């Protein structure tokens, strides 16, 4: 893979899309755009993971805070929540730029750079998929019902192929409570339990 060429293609596509965006419409193009957005989000996660394996935790955190995802999704409340969950500290700054600097300093002081990076990656990933709209939400809800209808072996196989980000989206859309510390096995158990209830309720309504 020539990543320089890929970067050029994405830049060119982004420029064309930016110019034509007000004129674009139609379900077919919208569906293709939704799939592309999801693929880009997954690639970004993989890229950030690769970078994390080659850079120090603090440097990676700073890069993440300067990323396109950060510019689009980072908010002061998100930083405050992250600092409280990760380090048990309160963020004093009320300006986003100052808050980012304070966030990095406090995270560095307690040595929680990797945890902070994971928190932000998950938050940005969740934000991307929440933005995709009601059509994707409806699709995830239908998928949730189908999870409840699967046999145990089928469910285990299906869940095993999913990332924890996928499971978090399923749980979030269907009102299942979890935290950033909830493990993938625990999240799968919760999804299985509530999906089976939903499937039973749906069948009862149908009857």
N, C-alpha and C positions, 0 to 999 in steps of 0.2 A: 504493500500500500504506500502510495506517495502522498504523504500528509500535506505537503506544500501545495500539490495540485488540488487536493480536497479542500484546503482552506480557500484557495482561489475560486473554486466552484461555489462554495458556500457564500463567499463575499459577493460574487456575481449574482447569484440567486437572490441574496438579500437585497441588493440594489434594485433588481428588477421587481421584486415583490413590493418593496417600499414605494416605487413609482406607480405600480398598477393596483395597489391594495384597495383604493376607493372604488375601483371598477369591477372587482372580482366578486362573483356570486355563484350560487349553484351547489346542490348537495354533493355532487360527484367531486368537485374541486375541494369542497369543505371537508369531506371525508379523507381525501388524500392529504390535505393539510394537517388534519388531526393526527393521522398516522405518522407523518413526517415530524410533527412536534414531539410526539412520544418517542420516536427514534432518536431525535436530537437530544432529548432529555436523558435517555439511557446512555447515549454516547458521552455526553458531558459528565455523567456520573462515573463512567469507566475511565475517562480522561483524568478526572480529578483523583480517582483512586490510584491511577498509575503515577501521577505526579506526587501523591502522598508517599509512595514507596521510595521516591528518589530525593525528596527534599525534607528538611527538618520540619517538625510540627508547626513551629512558629511561622516559618516562611510560607508554608502551605496555607496556613490560616489567613495570612495577609493577602496572599494571591486570591484566595476564595472570596475575601471581602472586597476585592477589586474586580471580581468577575462580572460578566454580563448578567448572570443570575442575581448577583448581589445588587447591582444597579436597578434591577427590575423588581426584586421581591424583598430586599432587606428593609426593615422598618425599626424604629426605635423600640416599640413594644416587643418585637421579636428578640432584639438584643437583650432587653431587660429580662425577658423570660429565660433566655438561654443562660445568662450569667447567674441567675438565681438557681436554676436547675443544676448547672454544672459545678459552680463554685460556691453556692450559698451566699452570694454577695449581691448588693444592690448597686445598680448603675446610677451615678449622680448626674451625668451630663444629660442635657435636654435637647442638644443639637446632634443630628445624626452623625456628622463628620467627627465631632468631638467624642461622641459615644463610641464610635468604632475604635478610636485610639485608646480610650479608656478600657474598652472591652478586651483588646489585645493585651494591654498592660496587666490587667487583673488576671486574665487567663494564664499569661506567662508566669505570673507570680506564684500561681498554685500548680503550675505544670500540667494543665489540662488542655493543651493545644489539640491533641487528637480527638478528645471528646467534643471540643468546641467545633472542630471541622466537621465531625460526623453530624452534630446537631444542625449545623447550617445546611449541609448537603441534603439532609432529610427534609428540612423545612422548605428549601428551594424546590426540591422534587415534588413535594406535596402541593406547593403553590402552583406549579406548572400544570398539574393535572386538575386542580380545582378550577382553573381558568378555562378548561376545555369545554365547559358548558353542560347544559342539561342533557344533551344527546348522549354524551359519554357517561353521565351519571345514570341515565336510564339503562344503558348497556351494562354497567357495573352492577346495578341492582338486579337485572335479569340473570347475570352470571352468578350472583350471590344465591339466588333461588336454586339455580342449577347445582351449586356446590352442595346444597342441602339434600338434593335428590341422588347424589352419587353414593355408591357403595364405599365402605371404608377404604378398600384398596385403591379404588379409582380416585378418591379424594386425596389420599396420601401421595399418589403419583402426580396428580395435578398440582398440588401445593408444592411438592418438591421441586418443580420446574419454575416456580415463581420467586422473584426477588422479594426481600422484605419490604421494599418500596411499593411493589404491587399489592402486597397484603395490607399495607397501611392504607392504601387508597380504597381498597374494598371495605375495610373496617370503617374508615372515616365516612364514606358515602352512605353506609348502612347504619350509622349511629352507634357503632361499637367503640366503647371507651378504651383507650390505651395510652401509654406514655412513651417517651423516647427510649426508655429503658426496657420496654416490653420486648422480649426475645421473639424470634421467628416461630419456634415451636409453641410458645404460649399464645401468640397471635393466631396461629393456625387452629389451636384448640378453641379459642373464642369464636373464630369465624365458623368453625364446624358446628358448634353448639347453637349459635343464633341462626345460622343458615338452615339447619334442620327444622327449627321452630318456624322460620319464615315459610319454608316449603310446605310444612303441615298446614299452616294457616292459609296459605294460598290455595291448597287443595280443598280445604274445608269451604272456602268462599266459592270455589268453582262448583262444588256439589250443591 
